[in-house]
Amino acid sequence: MSSKAYRATPVNDVNWQERARGKESLGVALGVDVGKFELSVVCRWDDRRFERPWRVKNPGEIPALVALVTQINAERKTVVALEPSGTYGDALRQALADKEIPVQRVSGKAAHDYAEVFDGVPSQHDGKDAAVVAELAALGKAKAWAYEPADPWEQELTYWVEDMVAQRQMLTIWQGRLEGLLARHWPEASQVLKLSSGTLLRVLKHYGCPQALAADSDAAKRLTGWGGSLLSPEKAKALLAAARSSVGVRTGPWQQRQIQEYAEKALAARQQSRRAERHLRRLAQGHAVLEAQGKVVGVPTACVFWVSTGDPRDFDAAGGLSQGDGAELGGAEQRDPPREVAHQQAGQCADTAMALFCRPAAGAEVRRASLVRGQEGARSR
């Protein structure tokens, strides 16, 4: 197909009356390819002819596009379809919903797979992507995608999930920097306590170097206070011995300050992450889906699952659910499982949701499959 077929026209230059002349009996499917700064819209007529793409600045020209779509919708059957694209298309979806124009969603995988079938060329670009979305929507390969503002409960859930994830990311950053500094200045410390230990982080925040800890006559009392029942006397003695006999590179004043500040920031991120987790557990109380998933992967992870993927009862298959969000499941809990365990938990979480909330007749089979997977995983470990 000639590349000129995809030459775009600015939406403000579209003369709809001229384009629609002689096609009064035909419906249209409007496919939208959503980008951060630009939308590409292709009109497909029911006789399988296509208009060239319309170029729409995002978000500045959304009102002009919505006015045009409203005009089209008033005079003929109109289908508007988008491909999921993060949040860049939400403003358009809201504007169309305000005009009571229904929107449909085309799967990104379906659009990718259909690209070469569409015109014999595997390449993809904005104009072609929009045409493929329009074609698939016209063929009935799209699902309703109504814009629904989140209720207060879901807004709060999203707030705390994003706060928890952000704090966990910050904690990982500061722990990574501390790990490098300890490897140089106090390599023995991480052999006694993990860097994720609140006790070790408090030690580093207070002292900043092993020499300062070794020189403090009240160090044992401080360690007991910081560690409480979670710190055994043997571990406390081992940490003090490691400080006294450390062969690490001696710190200068600025390096000591660096360690103290990094530890302080890591502790703050850790505490804020736990605060978010407490709020998530409160919000999940009495919620059947989150409580059921929480038994498998933990309530905070179940909340991440809900916010990033949606209600598992809307999925047709457990496999699609676990593949859709397996990456987000690892790392939401306080102790991060290995990658393969995270994906196994994602599958178990999906199976649980499907068994409890989807087709009841399939529940027993799903539970059996989950049990087999768990037995195989136990043998592999």
Backbone torsions as a table, in degrees:
resi	resn	phi	psi	omega
1	MET	NA	137.9	-178.8
2	SER	-64.2	141.7	179.1
3	SER	-65.5	-21.8	179.3
4	LYS	-65.1	-22.3	178.9
5	ALA	-62.3	-23.4	-178.3
6	TYR	-104.9	12.5	177.8
7	ARG	-67.1	125.7	-170.3
8	ALA	-89.3	151.4	175.5
9	THR	-114.3	131.8	176.4
10	PRO	-57.5	140.5	-174.1
11	VAL	-60.8	-31.1	179.9
12	ASN	-72.1	-12.9	179.2
13	ASP	-99.7	2.3	-178.2
14	VAL	-76.0	122.0	175.8
15	ASN	-100.0	93.8	-173.0
16	TRP	-67.2	-40.1	-178.3
17	GLN	-59.3	-39.3	178.8
18	GLU	-68.4	-41.6	-178.8
19	ARG	-69.5	-31.3	-175.8
20	ALA	-90.0	-4.2	-177.3
21	ARG	-61.4	128.7	179.5
22	GLY	83.5	3.0	-178.5
23	LYS	-123.7	31.5	-173.1
24	GLU	-60.5	-28.1	-175.7
25	SER	-90.4	-2.1	-174.3
26	LEU	-97.1	137.7	171.0
27	GLY	-84.9	171.0	-178.8
28	VAL	-134.8	154.5	168.7
29	ALA	-120.4	126.2	-179.8
30	LEU	-104.9	113.2	176.7
31	GLY	-95.9	134.1	-176.8
32	VAL	-120.7	122.6	170.6
33	ASP	-98.6	120.9	-171.6
34	VAL	-99.4	127.2	173.2
35	GLY	-123.5	169.8	-177.3
36	LYS	-62.9	-40.9	-175.9
37	PHE	-112.7	-9.1	-174.4
38	GLU	-150.3	141.7	172.4
39	LEU	-108.5	141.3	174.7
40	SER	-116.7	124.4	-175.4
41	VAL	-120.1	131.3	177.2
42	VAL	-123.2	132.5	178.6
43	CYS	-97.8	124.3	176.5
44	ARG	-112.3	123.0	177.5
45	TRP	-81.2	158.1	-180.0
46	ASP	-65.1	-16.5	175.4
47	ASP	-88.6	12.8	175.0
48	ARG	73.8	16.5	171.0
49	ARG	-91.0	153.1	-176.4
50	PHE	-122.8	144.8	168.6
51	GLU	-87.4	158.9	173.4
52	ARG	-69.2	156.2	-175.5
53	PRO	-60.8	150.5	171.3
54	TRP	-105.0	130.7	-178.7
55	ARG	-96.6	126.4	-175.5
56	VAL	-127.2	123.7	176.1
57	LYS	-72.1	132.0	-177.7
58	ASN	-107.9	118.4	9.6
59	PRO	-103.5	1.1	-168.4
60	GLY	-58.1	-34.9	-176.0
61	GLU	-104.0	14.1	176.7
62	ILE	-60.4	-42.2	177.5
63	PRO	-57.9	-38.9	179.2
64	ALA	-65.7	-40.9	178.4
65	LEU	-65.0	-44.5	-179.0
66	VAL	-63.5	-38.6	177.1
67	ALA	-62.2	-41.1	178.9
68	LEU	-66.5	-44.2	179.7
69	VAL	-64.7	-37.8	177.7
70	THR	-61.8	-41.6	177.7
71	GLN	-62.7	-43.9	-179.9
72	ILE	-65.2	-44.1	-177.5
73	ASN	-64.0	-29.1	-178.4
74	ALA	-72.4	-22.6	-173.5
75	GLU	-112.0	-8.8	-179.1
76	ARG	-161.1	165.4	176.8
77	LYS	-64.3	128.2	-175.0
78	THR	-132.7	132.2	173.9
79	VAL	-116.9	127.3	177.3
80	VAL	-113.2	126.0	-176.6
81	ALA	-131.9	142.6	177.7
82	LEU	-128.9	158.8	170.4
83	GLU	-99.5	137.4	179.7
84	PRO	-54.8	133.6	-176.1
85	SER	-147.6	50.3	-179.3
86	GLY	66.7	-134.3	-178.1
87	THR	-103.2	-0.5	-174.8
88	TYR	-65.8	-23.4	-179.2
89	GLY	-97.8	0.4	-175.1
90	ASP	-65.6	-36.5	179.4
91	ALA	-62.8	-40.3	178.1
92	LEU	-67.0	-43.7	179.9
93	ARG	-60.8	-41.9	179.0
94	GLN	-64.3	-43.5	-179.3
95	ALA	-63.1	-39.6	178.0
96	LEU	-68.8	-38.8	178.1
97	ALA	-63.5	-36.8	177.7
98	ASP	-61.3	-28.4	178.5
99	LYS	-95.3	8.3	179.3
100	GLU	58.8	38.5	176.1
101	ILE	-103.5	114.8	-177.5
102	PRO	-67.6	146.5	179.8
103	VAL	-119.9	144.5	176.5
104	GLN	-118.1	158.3	-178.9
105	ARG	-115.6	133.4	175.5
106	VAL	-108.6	131.0	-179.7
107	SER	-60.1	135.8	177.7
108	GLY	-61.3	-37.6	178.9
109	LYS	-66.5	-41.5	179.0
110	ALA	-62.0	-41.7	179.2
111	ALA	-65.0	-41.3	179.1
112	HIS	-63.5	-45.7	-178.0
113	ASP	-66.4	-29.1	-175.5
114	TYR	-86.4	-9.5	-172.7
115	ALA	-56.8	-47.1	-178.2
116	GLU	-74.8	-33.8	177.0
117	VAL	-62.4	-33.8	-173.4
118	PHE	-62.8	-49.3	-176.3
119	ASP	-136.1	12.8	177.4
120	GLY	79.6	5.6	-178.4
121	VAL	-125.6	128.6	-176.8
122	PRO	-75.1	-11.8	-176.1
123	SER	-64.8	156.0	177.8
124	GLN	-132.8	141.8	173.7
125	HIS	-154.1	173.3	-169.6
126	ASP	-56.2	-49.5	-177.8
127	GLY	-62.3	-45.3	179.7
128	LYS	-66.7	-40.8	179.6
129	ASP	-59.0	-42.2	178.7
130	ALA	-64.6	-39.2	178.8
131	ALA	-65.7	-40.1	178.8
132	VAL	-64.0	-42.1	178.2
133	VAL	-61.8	-43.4	178.4
134	ALA	-62.5	-42.6	-179.6
135	GLU	-62.8	-47.7	-178.6
136	LEU	-64.8	-38.0	177.7
137	ALA	-65.0	-40.9	179.3
138	ALA	-65.4	-29.5	179.9
139	LEU	-85.9	3.5	178.1
140	GLY	82.3	19.3	-177.9
141	LYS	-97.4	27.4	179.9
142	ALA	-125.3	158.8	178.8
143	LYS	-118.8	151.8	178.7
144	ALA	-59.0	140.0	-177.2
145	TRP	-139.2	66.4	-177.0
146	ALA	-68.6	141.2	176.6
147	TYR	-83.2	121.4	180.0
148	GLU	-130.1	113.8	177.9
149	PRO	-58.3	141.6	-179.2
150	ALA	-66.5	141.2	176.4
151	ASP	-75.5	167.8	-176.3
152	PRO	-56.0	-39.0	179.5
153	TRP	-61.0	-46.7	-177.8
154	GLU	-70.3	-33.7	175.8
155	GLN	-62.0	-43.5	179.2
156	GLU	-67.3	-40.0	177.6
157	LEU	-58.5	-46.5	179.9
158	THR	-62.4	-41.2	179.7
159	TYR	-57.2	-49.4	-175.5
160	TRP	-75.5	-31.5	175.3
161	VAL	-63.5	-47.0	-178.7
162	GLU	-67.0	-36.1	177.0
163	ASP	-65.1	-44.4	179.9
164	MET	-62.3	-46.4	-178.7
165	VAL	-63.1	-42.0	-179.9
166	ALA	-64.0	-43.0	-179.7
167	GLN	-66.9	-37.0	177.0
168	ARG	-64.8	-38.0	177.3
169	GLN	-65.2	-42.3	178.4
170	MET	-65.0	-39.6	177.8
171	LEU	-60.4	-41.9	178.7
172	THR	-62.2	-40.0	179.3
173	ILE	-62.3	-50.0	-176.5
174	TRP	-69.2	-36.2	176.3
175	GLN	-65.3	-37.2	178.0
176	GLY	-63.2	-41.3	179.0
177	ARG	-69.4	-38.7	177.6
178	LEU	-65.0	-36.8	-179.1
179	GLU	-59.3	-42.7	178.1
180	GLY	-64.6	-40.9	-180.0
181	LEU	-68.2	-40.2	179.1
182	LEU	-67.8	-36.2	178.4
183	ALA	-59.7	-27.8	180.0
184	ARG	-89.8	-43.3	-169.8
185	HIS	-104.4	-22.3	-179.9
186	TRP	-154.1	66.8	-173.8
187	PRO	-65.2	-21.1	-177.4
188	GLU	-75.0	-24.2	-172.3
189	ALA	-60.5	-45.8	-176.8
190	SER	-73.4	-7.1	174.2
191	GLN	-86.3	-17.0	178.0
192	VAL	-95.4	-48.4	178.9
193	LEU	-128.3	143.6	176.6
194	LYS	-68.8	153.0	-179.9
195	LEU	-67.9	-17.8	176.1
196	SER	-80.0	-5.7	-179.1
197	SER	-69.4	129.7	176.6
198	GLY	-63.9	-33.2	179.1
199	THR	-63.7	-47.2	-179.6
200	LEU	-64.6	-39.2	178.7
201	LEU	-63.7	-37.6	178.0
202	ARG	-68.9	-36.5	176.3
203	VAL	-62.0	-46.4	-178.7
204	LEU	-66.8	-37.0	178.3
205	LYS	-64.9	-40.3	-175.7
206	HIS	-78.8	-43.2	-172.2
207	TYR	-102.0	-45.3	179.0
208	GLY	82.5	-14.9	179.0
209	CYS	-160.9	156.7	-178.0
210	PRO	-67.0	-30.7	-178.5
211	GLN	-63.6	-38.4	179.6
212	ALA	-68.1	-37.6	177.2
213	LEU	-66.0	-43.8	-178.7
214	ALA	-64.6	-30.4	-177.1
215	ALA	-83.8	-8.6	-176.6
216	ASP	-87.9	118.9	-179.2
217	SER	-70.9	-20.8	179.8
218	ASP	-98.7	14.3	-174.1
219	ALA	-60.5	-42.5	-177.9
220	ALA	-61.9	-41.4	178.7
221	LYS	-65.1	-41.7	179.2
222	ARG	-62.9	-43.5	-179.6
223	LEU	-60.6	-42.3	179.0
224	THR	-62.6	-40.4	179.1
225	GLY	-66.4	-40.4	-179.4
226	TRP	-73.1	-39.8	-174.8
227	GLY	-85.8	-29.2	-179.1
228	GLY	58.7	-143.2	-177.6
229	SER	-72.3	-15.1	-178.4
230	LEU	-80.9	-15.1	-179.3
231	LEU	-107.6	113.3	-180.0
232	SER	-73.9	154.4	177.3
233	PRO	-57.8	-35.5	179.1
234	GLU	-63.3	-41.9	179.3
235	LYS	-65.8	-40.7	179.2
236	ALA	-62.0	-44.8	178.5
237	LYS	-64.1	-39.5	-179.4
238	ALA	-65.4	-37.4	179.5
239	LEU	-68.2	-41.1	177.5
240	LEU	-64.5	-40.8	178.1
241	ALA	-64.7	-38.0	178.7
242	ALA	-65.9	-33.8	178.1
243	ALA	-69.5	-40.1	-177.5
244	ARG	-71.5	-30.8	-174.9
245	SER	-109.4	14.6	-175.4
246	SER	-61.7	138.5	176.7
247	VAL	-104.1	11.5	-179.7
248	GLY	-67.0	162.3	178.5
249	VAL	-65.3	130.0	-179.1
250	ARG	-63.4	138.6	-178.0
251	THR	-85.2	148.9	167.9
252	GLY	-91.7	174.9	-176.7
253	PRO	-60.0	-37.9	-178.9
254	TRP	-74.7	-33.7	176.4
255	GLN	-68.7	-38.8	176.7
256	GLN	-63.1	-43.6	178.2
257	ARG	-63.0	-38.7	179.5
258	GLN	-60.6	-45.9	179.1
259	ILE	-62.5	-43.3	-179.1
260	GLN	-62.9	-43.8	-177.6
261	GLU	-70.8	-38.5	177.3
262	TYR	-63.1	-42.1	179.1
263	ALA	-64.8	-39.9	178.6
264	GLU	-61.4	-43.0	179.9
265	LYS	-69.0	-36.8	177.1
266	ALA	-64.4	-42.8	178.4
267	LEU	-62.2	-43.1	180.0
268	ALA	-62.0	-44.0	179.1
269	ALA	-64.3	-39.2	179.2
270	ARG	-63.2	-44.3	-179.2
271	GLN	-67.7	-40.7	179.2
272	GLN	-68.8	-35.0	176.0
273	SER	-63.1	-42.5	179.5
274	ARG	-68.0	-34.6	176.2
275	ARG	-62.1	-43.5	178.2
276	ALA	-62.6	-39.2	178.8
277	GLU	-62.4	-39.0	178.9
278	ARG	-62.8	-42.1	177.9
279	HIS	-64.9	-37.7	179.0
280	LEU	-65.3	-40.7	177.8
281	ARG	-64.1	-36.7	176.5
282	ARG	-64.1	-44.4	-178.2
283	LEU	-68.0	-27.2	-177.6
284	ALA	-82.3	-12.2	-178.3
285	GLN	-63.2	126.9	179.4
286	GLY	83.4	-1.9	178.3
287	HIS	-93.6	112.4	-170.7
288	ALA	-58.7	-43.5	-176.6
289	VAL	-67.4	-50.5	-176.6
290	LEU	-66.0	-36.5	178.4
291	GLU	-67.7	-38.7	179.3
292	ALA	-67.7	-45.1	178.5
293	GLN	-68.2	-33.7	-179.2
294	GLY	-62.0	-27.4	177.8
295	LYS	-67.7	-20.5	-177.9
296	VAL	-97.6	-49.4	-173.4
297	VAL	-119.0	1.1	-177.2
298	GLY	95.6	144.9	-175.8
299	VAL	-63.3	-44.5	179.2
300	PRO	-58.3	-40.9	178.7
301	THR	-66.4	-39.2	177.4
302	ALA	-61.1	-36.7	178.6
303	CYS	-67.6	-39.9	175.4
304	VAL	-60.1	-42.9	178.9
305	PHE	-57.6	-48.0	-176.9
306	TRP	-62.8	-46.0	-176.1
307	VAL	-67.7	-40.4	-174.2
308	SER	-87.6	-23.0	-176.0
309	THR	-117.2	-29.9	-179.0
310	GLY	103.7	-170.7	-178.4
311	ASP	-69.7	120.6	-179.0
312	PRO	-63.8	-18.5	178.5
313	ARG	-69.7	-12.9	177.9
314	ASP	-86.8	-4.5	-179.1
315	PHE	-92.3	146.5	-179.4
316	ASP	-88.1	-19.2	-174.8
317	ALA	-146.9	141.9	178.9
318	ALA	-64.1	-34.5	179.9
319	GLY	-60.9	-42.2	178.5
320	GLY	-65.4	-35.5	179.4
321	LEU	-66.0	-47.0	-177.3
322	SER	-70.3	-37.8	178.4
323	GLN	-70.0	-29.5	-177.0
324	GLY	-69.9	-24.7	-175.3
325	ASP	-145.5	22.4	-179.4
326	GLY	-58.8	-34.8	-176.1
327	ALA	-65.7	-35.0	-177.2
328	GLU	-75.6	-19.3	-173.9
329	LEU	-72.6	-37.9	177.5
330	GLY	-69.2	131.6	173.3
331	GLY	100.9	-10.7	-179.6
332	ALA	-80.2	-25.7	178.4
333	GLU	-78.7	166.1	-178.1
334	GLN	-64.2	-37.3	177.2
335	ARG	-109.2	114.5	-174.2
336	ASP	-74.9	125.0	176.4
337	PRO	-76.9	159.3	173.2
338	PRO	-58.6	159.8	-175.3
339	ARG	-56.2	-44.7	-176.5
340	GLU	-67.3	-32.8	177.4
341	VAL	-70.2	-38.7	178.9
342	ALA	-60.0	-43.4	-179.9
343	HIS	-69.4	-34.6	176.2
344	GLN	-64.2	-42.6	178.3
345	GLN	-64.0	-36.4	177.9
346	ALA	-60.6	-44.1	179.1
347	GLY	-65.1	-41.3	178.2
348	GLN	-63.3	-40.0	179.2
349	CYS	-62.5	-44.0	178.9
350	ALA	-63.3	-43.7	179.7
351	ASP	-61.5	-42.4	179.7
352	THR	-60.5	-47.2	-179.3
353	ALA	-61.3	-44.3	-179.1
354	MET	-64.7	-41.8	-177.4
355	ALA	-65.9	-35.3	-173.9
356	LEU	-88.9	-30.6	-168.0
357	PHE	-121.3	-14.8	-178.4
358	CYS	-101.7	-146.0	-172.4
359	ARG	-55.3	112.4	-177.3
360	PRO	-58.8	-36.4	-176.9
361	ALA	-63.5	-26.9	-178.6
362	ALA	-89.7	-3.8	-173.3
363	GLY	-59.7	-46.7	-177.7
364	ALA	-61.7	-41.6	179.7
365	GLU	-64.8	-41.4	179.8
366	VAL	-64.1	-41.1	179.9
367	ARG	-65.5	-38.0	177.6
368	ARG	-63.8	-42.2	179.3
369	ALA	-63.1	-39.3	178.9
370	SER	-65.1	-39.9	179.7
371	LEU	-64.9	-42.8	178.8
372	VAL	-61.1	-44.6	179.8
373	ARG	-61.5	-40.2	179.2
374	GLY	-65.3	-38.5	177.9
375	GLN	-66.2	-40.9	179.1
376	GLU	-65.0	-40.1	179.0
377	GLY	-64.3	-37.6	179.1
378	ALA	-65.0	-39.9	179.1
379	ARG	-66.7	-35.9	-177.8
380	SER	-70.5	-25.3	178.5
381	ARG	-84.3	NA	NA
